[in-house]
Amino acid sequence: MNDVIAFEDLPAGRIIPLGELVVDRDEMVDFARRFDPQPFHLDEDAGRDSIFGGLSASGWYTASLWMRVYVDAVLSGSTGQGSPGVRELRWLAPVFAGDRLAFEVEVLSARLSKSRPGLGLVEMRGTARRGDEVVYQFESTGMFGTRG
């Protein structure tokens, strides 16, 4: 396979592990302070008193973590041309500081564009797991250039 990931490298059924990371408390709270300043994302007591039972990460922070590992593992070495959008985005369980999350992307389908030669549309599902539990999942379309 060529070093650059192109449309041809993303057939339906392919699963790409994106790596793991441990959620950093300070980074998690800094993100919430800036972008999602709800009490249960900022304060231990408010988190403990919430339905989450503890200081929890913003879902947008979890999405940002997924995007970071996806860029590092796939997009930075690809023919990626952006995305027309996300179809579904779900936060299935709260994420807490110290959680070890494993990330992956699964190709659901892939087809060549009818209107843009040299461009393929890749339907994908991204997930983040804490152990066997899926805590974050989304489905979107990625646009990738072809080799030809």
Contacts in CASP RR format, 6 or more apart in sequence:
PFRMAT RR
TARGET T0000
AUTHOR 0000-0000-0000
METHOD contacts of the structure
MODEL  1
MNDVIAFEDLPAGRIIPLGELVVDRDEMVDFARRFDPQPFHLDEDAGRDS
IFGGLSASGWYTASLWMRVYVDAVLSGSTGQGSPGVRELRWLAPVFAGDR
LAFEVEVLSARLSKSRPGLGLVEMRGTARRGDEVVYQFESTGMFGTRG
1 9 0 8 1.000
2 9 0 8 1.000
2 147 0 8 1.000
3 77 0 8 1.000
4 77 0 8 1.000
4 78 0 8 1.000
4 79 0 8 1.000
5 74 0 8 1.000
5 77 0 8 1.000
5 78 0 8 1.000
5 79 0 8 1.000
5 144 0 8 1.000
6 78 0 8 1.000
6 79 0 8 1.000
6 144 0 8 1.000
6 145 0 8 1.000
6 146 0 8 1.000
6 147 0 8 1.000
7 79 0 8 1.000
7 110 0 8 1.000
7 112 0 8 1.000
7 118 0 8 1.000
7 119 0 8 1.000
7 120 0 8 1.000
7 122 0 8 1.000
7 144 0 8 1.000
7 145 0 8 1.000
7 146 0 8 1.000
7 147 0 8 1.000
8 146 0 8 1.000
8 147 0 8 1.000
10 107 0 8 1.000
10 110 0 8 1.000
10 122 0 8 1.000
10 144 0 8 1.000
11 107 0 8 1.000
11 110 0 8 1.000
12 107 0 8 1.000
12 108 0 8 1.000
12 109 0 8 1.000
12 110 0 8 1.000
13 106 0 8 1.000
13 107 0 8 1.000
13 108 0 8 1.000
14 106 0 8 1.000
14 107 0 8 1.000
15 104 0 8 1.000
15 105 0 8 1.000
15 106 0 8 1.000
15 107 0 8 1.000
16 73 0 8 1.000
16 74 0 8 1.000
16 104 0 8 1.000
16 105 0 8 1.000
16 106 0 8 1.000
16 107 0 8 1.000
17 73 0 8 1.000
17 102 0 8 1.000
17 103 0 8 1.000
17 104 0 8 1.000
18 66 0 8 1.000
18 69 0 8 1.000
18 70 0 8 1.000
18 72 0 8 1.000
18 73 0 8 1.000
18 74 0 8 1.000
18 103 0 8 1.000
18 104 0 8 1.000
18 105 0 8 1.000
19 69 0 8 1.000
19 73 0 8 1.000
19 102 0 8 1.000
19 103 0 8 1.000
19 104 0 8 1.000
20 100 0 8 1.000
20 101 0 8 1.000
20 102 0 8 1.000
20 103 0 8 1.000
21 65 0 8 1.000
21 69 0 8 1.000
21 100 0 8 1.000
21 101 0 8 1.000
21 103 0 8 1.000
22 98 0 8 1.000
22 99 0 8 1.000
22 100 0 8 1.000
22 101 0 8 1.000
23 57 0 8 1.000
23 65 0 8 1.000
23 95 0 8 1.000
23 96 0 8 1.000
23 97 0 8 1.000
23 98 0 8 1.000
23 99 0 8 1.000
23 100 0 8 1.000
23 101 0 8 1.000
24 97 0 8 1.000
24 98 0 8 1.000
25 55 0 8 1.000
25 97 0 8 1.000
25 98 0 8 1.000
28 41 0 8 1.000
28 55 0 8 1.000
28 57 0 8 1.000
28 58 0 8 1.000
28 61 0 8 1.000
28 97 0 8 1.000
29 41 0 8 1.000
29 42 0 8 1.000
29 55 0 8 1.000
31 57 0 8 1.000
31 58 0 8 1.000
31 60 0 8 1.000
31 61 0 8 1.000
31 64 0 8 1.000
32 38 0 8 1.000
32 41 0 8 1.000
32 42 0 8 1.000
32 57 0 8 1.000
32 58 0 8 1.000
32 61 0 8 1.000
33 42 0 8 1.000
35 58 0 8 1.000
35 60 0 8 1.000
35 61 0 8 1.000
36 58 0 8 1.000
36 59 0 8 1.000
36 60 0 8 1.000
36 61 0 8 1.000
38 58 0 8 1.000
39 46 0 8 1.000
39 47 0 8 1.000
39 50 0 8 1.000
40 46 0 8 1.000
40 47 0 8 1.000
40 49 0 8 1.000
40 50 0 8 1.000
40 52 0 8 1.000
40 54 0 8 1.000
40 55 0 8 1.000
40 56 0 8 1.000
41 55 0 8 1.000
41 56 0 8 1.000
41 57 0 8 1.000
41 58 0 8 1.000
41 61 0 8 1.000
42 55 0 8 1.000
43 55 0 8 1.000
44 54 0 8 1.000
44 55 0 8 1.000
46 55 0 8 1.000
47 53 0 8 1.000
47 54 0 8 1.000
47 55 0 8 1.000
47 56 0 8 1.000
48 54 0 8 1.000
48 55 0 8 1.000
50 56 0 8 1.000
52 94 0 8 1.000
53 94 0 8 1.000
54 94 0 8 1.000
54 96 0 8 1.000
55 96 0 8 1.000
55 97 0 8 1.000
56 94 0 8 1.000
56 95 0 8 1.000
56 96 0 8 1.000
57 94 0 8 1.000
57 95 0 8 1.000
57 96 0 8 1.000
57 97 0 8 1.000
59 91 0 8 1.000
59 95 0 8 1.000
59 136 0 8 1.000
61 95 0 8 1.000
62 91 0 8 1.000
62 95 0 8 1.000
62 101 0 8 1.000
62 128 0 8 1.000
62 135 0 8 1.000
62 136 0 8 1.000
63 89 0 8 1.000
63 136 0 8 1.000
63 138 0 8 1.000
65 101 0 8 1.000
65 103 0 8 1.000
65 128 0 8 1.000
66 103 0 8 1.000
66 126 0 8 1.000
66 128 0 8 1.000
66 136 0 8 1.000
66 138 0 8 1.000
69 103 0 8 1.000
70 103 0 8 1.000
70 105 0 8 1.000
70 126 0 8 1.000
74 105 0 8 1.000
78 144 0 8 1.000
79 144 0 8 1.000
79 145 0 8 1.000
79 146 0 8 1.000
79 147 0 8 1.000
80 142 0 8 1.000
80 143 0 8 1.000
80 144 0 8 1.000
80 145 0 8 1.000
81 119 0 8 1.000
81 142 0 8 1.000
81 143 0 8 1.000
81 144 0 8 1.000
81 145 0 8 1.000
82 142 0 8 1.000
82 143 0 8 1.000
83 140 0 8 1.000
83 141 0 8 1.000
83 142 0 8 1.000
83 143 0 8 1.000
84 141 0 8 1.000
84 142 0 8 1.000
84 143 0 8 1.000
85 140 0 8 1.000
85 141 0 8 1.000
86 138 0 8 1.000
86 139 0 8 1.000
86 140 0 8 1.000
87 138 0 8 1.000
87 139 0 8 1.000
87 140 0 8 1.000
87 141 0 8 1.000
88 137 0 8 1.000
88 138 0 8 1.000
88 139 0 8 1.000
89 137 0 8 1.000
89 138 0 8 1.000
90 136 0 8 1.000
90 137 0 8 1.000
90 138 0 8 1.000
91 135 0 8 1.000
91 136 0 8 1.000
92 133 0 8 1.000
92 134 0 8 1.000
92 135 0 8 1.000
92 136 0 8 1.000
92 137 0 8 1.000
93 130 0 8 1.000
93 133 0 8 1.000
93 134 0 8 1.000
93 135 0 8 1.000
94 135 0 8 1.000
95 101 0 8 1.000
95 128 0 8 1.000
95 130 0 8 1.000
95 135 0 8 1.000
95 136 0 8 1.000
99 130 0 8 1.000
99 135 0 8 1.000
100 130 0 8 1.000
100 131 0 8 1.000
101 128 0 8 1.000
101 129 0 8 1.000
101 130 0 8 1.000
101 135 0 8 1.000
102 128 0 8 1.000
102 129 0 8 1.000
102 130 0 8 1.000
102 131 0 8 1.000
103 126 0 8 1.000
103 127 0 8 1.000
103 128 0 8 1.000
103 129 0 8 1.000
104 126 0 8 1.000
104 127 0 8 1.000
104 129 0 8 1.000
105 124 0 8 1.000
105 125 0 8 1.000
105 126 0 8 1.000
105 127 0 8 1.000
106 124 0 8 1.000
106 125 0 8 1.000
106 126 0 8 1.000
106 127 0 8 1.000
107 122 0 8 1.000
107 123 0 8 1.000
107 124 0 8 1.000
108 123 0 8 1.000
108 124 0 8 1.000
108 125 0 8 1.000
108 139 0 8 1.000
109 122 0 8 1.000
109 123 0 8 1.000
110 120 0 8 1.000
110 121 0 8 1.000
110 122 0 8 1.000
110 123 0 8 1.000
111 120 0 8 1.000
111 121 0 8 1.000
112 118 0 8 1.000
112 119 0 8 1.000
112 120 0 8 1.000
112 121 0 8 1.000
112 146 0 8 1.000
113 119 0 8 1.000
113 120 0 8 1.000
113 121 0 8 1.000
113 143 0 8 1.000
118 145 0 8 1.000
118 146 0 8 1.000
118 148 0 8 1.000
119 143 0 8 1.000
119 144 0 8 1.000
119 145 0 8 1.000
119 146 0 8 1.000
120 143 0 8 1.000
120 144 0 8 1.000
120 145 0 8 1.000
120 146 0 8 1.000
121 141 0 8 1.000
121 142 0 8 1.000
121 143 0 8 1.000
122 141 0 8 1.000
122 142 0 8 1.000
122 143 0 8 1.000
122 144 0 8 1.000
123 139 0 8 1.000
123 140 0 8 1.000
123 141 0 8 1.000
123 142 0 8 1.000
124 139 0 8 1.000
124 140 0 8 1.000
124 141 0 8 1.000
124 142 0 8 1.000
125 137 0 8 1.000
125 138 0 8 1.000
125 139 0 8 1.000
126 136 0 8 1.000
126 137 0 8 1.000
126 138 0 8 1.000
126 139 0 8 1.000
127 134 0 8 1.000
127 136 0 8 1.000
127 137 0 8 1.000
128 134 0 8 1.000
128 135 0 8 1.000
128 136 0 8 1.000
128 137 0 8 1.000
129 135 0 8 1.000
END
